[in-house]
Amino acid sequence: MEIIKPDTENTEPKNSSKAMTSTAQSSGLNALSYVQTKVVPLRPDHLERNRIVAYNKNSNMGGAFDLLRTQVLKVMEENGWRTLAITSPTPEAGKTVLAINLAMSIAHHTTKTALLVDFDLRRPTVGACLGLTMEKSLNEYLADEAELQEVLVNPTLPRFVVLPTRKAIPLSTEVLSSPKVSHLISDLRERYNSRIVIFDLPPILSSDDVITVLPKFDCVLLVVANGMNNRKEIEESLHHLGTANLIGTVLNKAEPQNRSYY
């Protein structure tokens, strides 16, 4: 997996707001406890089958995601950004797996907390990849059947919280453009200034969902699958992302390069 950075001229912040005082920072990030957030244990065998490797910070398989984390956080910190959208040109590019591993890697970073939101409302898979039980999820929150604290999940990883979507949501474009979703994004962004919020979006060429909701995020990361996405699809995706703060393009499913320590 490689990250290809775009020109720096597209990394000027388009949105800015004053950060609120962080309860987590004032009490120490390592002392976080989840009182209202539901804690759900994860199964290592299930994670391994779904290519979730960053859960164990001692695993050498998470090195690529740690490198990506460092590059992403550097750009975000320089611009004061805290919300990151992740999309791909087409399905099956691995964007959800990458989003989960990146969020976990950020959570291992002791100065940050990570919140992963499943905003692929047509085909939500974050909860399934993690093996989460989802009695209440984003579905219930958007239907006014649950409060936000009822639908957040801590998968037994410190500084990591997930907002899953249990099933597909009809009229997803209209939902993503609604005031309720705008308020949710703002609330998640501003609640803690140590938090990085990652939104797993649908593929950009599959519907108009991404184009609708993209202006609400600080920046975006494009995931391209090696051998799957052709030049026309990539160029069309970049055209749609033209007004967004594109911080990089990740070449996923690439052959690993053998590197010695030196």
HELIX and SHEET records of a PDB file:
HELIX    1   1 THR A    8  ASN A   10  5                                   3    
HELIX    2   2 THR A   23  SER A   27  1                                   5    
HELIX    3   3 LEU A   29  ALA A   31  5                                   3    
HELIX    4   4 PRO A   44  ARG A   49  1                                   6    
HELIX    5   5 ASN A   60  GLY A   62  5                                   3    
HELIX    6   6 GLY A   63  ASN A   79  1                                  17    
HELIX    7   7 LYS A   95  HIS A  108  1                                  14    
HELIX    8   8 VAL A  126  LEU A  130  1                                   5    
HELIX    9   9 LEU A  138  LEU A  142  1                                   5    
HELIX   10  10 LEU A  148  VAL A  151  1                                   4    
HELIX   11  11 SER A  172  LEU A  176  1                                   5    
HELIX   12  12 PRO A  179  GLU A  190  1                                  12    
HELIX   13  13 ASP A  209  VAL A  213  1                                   5    
HELIX   14  14 LEU A  214  LYS A  216  5                                   3    
HELIX   15  15 ARG A  231  HIS A  240  1                                  10    
SHEET    1   A 7 GLU A   2  ILE A   4  0                                        
SHEET    2   A 7 LEU A 246  ASN A 252 -1                                        
SHEET    3   A 7 CYS A 219  ALA A 225  1                                        
SHEET    4   A 7 THR A  83  THR A  87  1                                        
SHEET    5   A 7 ARG A 195  ASP A 200  1                                        
SHEET    6   A 7 THR A 113  ASP A 118  1                                        
SHEET    7   A 7 PHE A 160  LEU A 163  1                                        
SHEET    1   B 2 LYS A  38  VAL A  39  0                                        
SHEET    2   B 2 VAL A 153  ASN A 154  1                                        
END                                                                             
